[in-house]
């Protein structure tokens, strides 16, 4: 997803586009329902090699300016800052939304171990990692990698108990989320039912 100018020479950023794999299209539909901002917006099915997508695109300068002022700029991957206007009681929801967009959850069955990660700008990942450390019993690592357009960072956390802490922090009150990534956390739980029961008993 991203925001862009309606026309190359337009001084105002005024168009938002959001695309997800077709199997995740229910979240795009939920997004349209929640914002109630443009009744003329329609879903589009966009064909791509090996991955059809559900896409919404609409022009609304006020909506896009709000996102732009929060730090959602053009080519945001290398420059994105963690927003400082997210209320403390909603920070988990913002972080879950970011994970659903640019995060990964893998469960290695042979090793019986999960791996949680996100990718973004260095500054964004540093703040994301700090909040996880403050709210979850985790360590993890911050890894930087250079690309043609600049340097990106990864937050990586492995170990099933740390994964469970992240799971409860991100999903504890979330009304909607990307189901296939949620199911990856469930694989960790199903592979360690006794540890999970003990973990639940240890919570406040």
Secondary structure, 3 states (H helix, E strand, C coil): CEEEECCCCCCCEEEEEEEEEHHHHHHHHHHHHHHCCCCCCCCEEECCCCCCEEEEEEECHHHHHHHHHCCCCCCHHHCCCCCCCCCHHHHHHHHHHHHHHHEEEEEECCCCEEEEEEEECHHHHHHHHHHHHHHCCCCCEEEEEEECCEEEEEEEEECHHHHHHHHHHHHCCCCCCCHHHHHHHHHHHHHCHHHHHHHHHHCC
